[in-house]
């Protein structure tokens, strides 16, 4: 096969995959906006609940060193 033919075939496959992903993303966006998709599986805690120990020191960790 000619090298150009192989490049064209690969590009067509990539464009088709991109189109499928764009359609899926659009469907997901509309599902989220209508409330059909629940995001996350962690139950919402009340305002009096304590913060987990692994994120209590998070503000002091921001900034690198």
ABEGO torsion letter per residue (X at the ends): XBAAAAAAAAAAAAAAAAAAAAAAAAAAAAAAAAGABBBEABBBBBAABBBBAAAAAAAAABGEX
